[in-house]
Structure formats: C-alpha cells, structure tokens
Amino acid sequence: MLYDFDRRLEKEKTKIEELDNEGNKGIILKFLKQLFAEGISEARVLKYSTHLRLISKFIDFQNATKEDIIEYLSELEQSKYAEHTKHDYKVALKRIFNYLGKNELVKDFRVTMKKNKKRLPDTLTEAEVKRIIEAADHPRDKAMIAVAYEGGLRVGELASLRIRDVGFDKYGAIIRVRGKTGERRIRLVTFSSTIAKWMDMHPRRDEEKAPLWISIANFKKEMTYRGFDKRIKRAAKEAGIKKRVYCHVFRHSRATHLANYLTEAQMDEYFGWVQGSDMPATYVHLSGRDVDNRILEIHNLKPRDEKGENDLKPIICPRCDYINSPISRYCGRCGTVLDEEERIKLEIRSREVSREFPDLSIADTELLDEMKKFRDVLEFFEKHPDLFKRMKAMVEGN
C-alpha cells in the first residue's frame, strides 16, 4: 500500500498502550474504534490517534476542567507549530470531548484556521522542475515526476493510477484520476512523450489493472509513498536543487504556474477542488498574477495578453510534427535531433567518422542510429561507474 497505514496504526496503538494514564489510554482506544465504525479513513484515524496521544500527556480527559483546556490551548497557540498543525490539535481535542459527552467544555473554542496566517506553499520554478525530471535516472521516475507536476496530482492520486487510466491521442496523453471530489479527466501535453516512453517499456503494460508505477526490483509490487519520496529527493539532489523537494511540491508548483492562465473555476476542475473553493485564490496570490500584471500595465511595460516565458514548452518535431517533451533530445517518433547542442555534436562526430572511414556513406542512417545508441550507453555508464564495475565483474565471472 502507498502509505502502509496498517503498520503505522499498529505502531501508534503500541505507543498508546504505553501511556501512563490508564483512563486516557482506554478512552483513546475506544474512540478510535468508534471512528472506524463511522467509516472514517485510516489516514484520518491515524492523525486523531497521534494527536490525542500527545494531548493526553497534558490533559486527563475524564477529569479535565475548562481551565485545563484553556491552559493547554494557550500553550498550543504560543508554540512554533504551523497554523494547520494547531488547527488539527484543536479539532482532535474538540472531537474527543464531544465523544465523551462533555461538549460544554469545548463549545466556546473555535477551530477554524485564520486565513491570514495560512502559510503559502513551497513551489519550484518551471526550470527547476525540468532539471529534476532530466536528472531522474530511470524512465519510470522521469514519467512519475512529469505526471505529478503536469497533472498537478495529489500523491494518492498519482499512486493509484493504473495502466488503463492512461490513453493517448494526437494531442498527447489523457489520464483518468480518482480523487477526493470524484473522478476527473486531465489532459497532459508537455510530457506526453515522456509518459509514452515509460508505457512502452512497462513490464506489465498489457495488464489493464497493473499499477502504473511499479518497483523496478519486483514488478509485482507497486511503489510506496516512501519510494516516491526517495526517488524524487534523489533526482532533486542530482539536479542541484537547494529548495525543499517533496511529493506535494509539484502540485503546489503546477497550481501556481496555471494560476496565470486558468480561471478559478477551471482551477477547481483541474485540481479536483470543489467548485467555489478558496484554494485557487491562494495560488493566484502566490503567482502574483493580478498585482504584477496591474503594476506592469500602469507603467506600460506589459500588454494585457502577454504571458511570461515558458521553460516547459513541448518541442514539436519539425519533420513529423510529433509532440516531444521539453527534455527530449531526439524525436520519440522519427528520431530527428531536436536539441541544437546535440545536433552539433552529432554533426562533428559524423565528420570524424567520415574522415576516419572515407568509403562510408554518412547517409547510412542505420549505422548512425547504432552509433547513437552506443553513445547513449557510454554516457549512461559514465554517470553510473559503480553499475559498470558490477556488470564488468559479472561478464568476467562468466
């Protein structure tokens, strides 16, 4: 499972069993059973469990007075916890006393989060996203990060994707996502060729119900949240990104970038928020769309319809019109060189071959293709010397 909630809940229950306050211990365990009976998700139960266990070190639930609760909330408000964390503790506190039938102790305390204290989410620039995808060392990881970003997916939505959820047409890829507000359809254009490459080599591509993201070491296993996080952090480190990079940062970044182009209603639909949500406003604020544009217009520096530079513009093949991702060096359909630097390198190497072998026609495209593949293999082993040593040892051992 993605988050391995069963194991985490068992560990949490063990910690609750170790509480010194026997009364609190029994109340929390019974409350958790009640939550499961109500159909509350494992993720929510785990959160309640953790928060109540920590709260129980300061409050005796059975014998608490209003003064005890005021004292605790006062300490909580002065703590360095983020606003959303304080909010979660207050929700848990209010819920447990309502469960105990002691509503009067908590009815005067509000649990809404102050909007002006909401912390703006971390974001990456488009250039940084591109660098991370380029630095990922496996087609699966490149596709995984690309889909997380371009689709603006929650990590649970990303992890739940199956082979059958991905389709292609002449404009790119279409994925079907199941999220908090139901099922939605998302079109992917920029990195459609990156996704297609992974789909083509997916070991279980003929199984419609197979996970889209599987373990490379064991094809029968799907990736866990820890696996996602590890691969993303590794790629970010390889790319030299100094910012904090985690699974959800790609969703935050995509929302911030699209806030420059989509209406708030379109943002709700794309990111799976309920219509009328206040979430788009957060990203419009973060993007600076309204204020920046107005200031520039006042100074006659930017036309109303002008957009900023796009570091993630897909590359259209000049030969076959195939839509390639911005990290592509060659066309995924016809093999045409798309990167100017790569084209120059290939031209120089072709001339060297021509001088070395004057009788060889450069028009021999099959040979050039083989040379390109060989070069790619050499470049791969230059980046992974340890893997080269292991393979060499295996060959020599045989």
C-alpha angles and dihedrals in degrees: 000000000000099000099017091227095171093062093042092050091051091052090049092050089052089055090049090052088057094058115122093219104080092190094054090045093056094043094052094047092049090046091053090053088051091053092052089048089055090054095249112165122257090243092056093044090051090052093050090047094053095044095046092048090055094042090051090067088068105029132050099216096202097048102028121136129205088255090057090054093046089051092050094046091048090055091045093053091051093049124101093244117130115258093252090052092051088049092053092051091051091050091051092047094050092045095053093050092047087052090053091050092247097122092143091068094061106022093100095054118088120214100194115122117242106247095211089058097052109125114236111239124252114256140190126218119243089251091055092049089052092050092051093051091047090050094052106107101211131054089233092057093045090052093043094054091041092054092044090055105036093040092044088222131178109239091248090054091048093049095048095058116121132196090258091057093069124075136164138216134168091285098052136269133340121201129193112219130192111207145152094293096043132265122338138176121232127191117216119195111153098058100024092118091051089054092045091054091055092045091052092055098035106129091221100036092132092059109086094199096046116118113260090222112050134168111267090212093052117022092197093063126077121219120269127221088257089054092051092048094047095051093045093049091047092053092046091051091048089051091052095242110164097189122095106271122194137149098273095047090081091059091048091048095048092049090051092050095046091048085078092061113024131069117241091254090053090048090054091053097043096048098037098248121146113263110268093026117154090224096095090057089061092057095041086055092047093048091051088221100147100037097039094048093048094049091049092047091052089056094043090241101123132032116232093248097045117117129200127253115292114218091182102054112145117242116239111211109241090213106045104009092238114159108240127186118254090252093058119116094181132032110265091220110037103013096240113161107253101175114079093211090050091048091054092048091050091048092052092048091047090054090048090053090048092054092045094046108027092175093057116096115226086213087074092108094175091060092046090052090053090049090051091051091048090050091051090052091051091049090050093053091046087060093044108039093160091058090048091053092050093049091046090052091050092051093047090047090059 
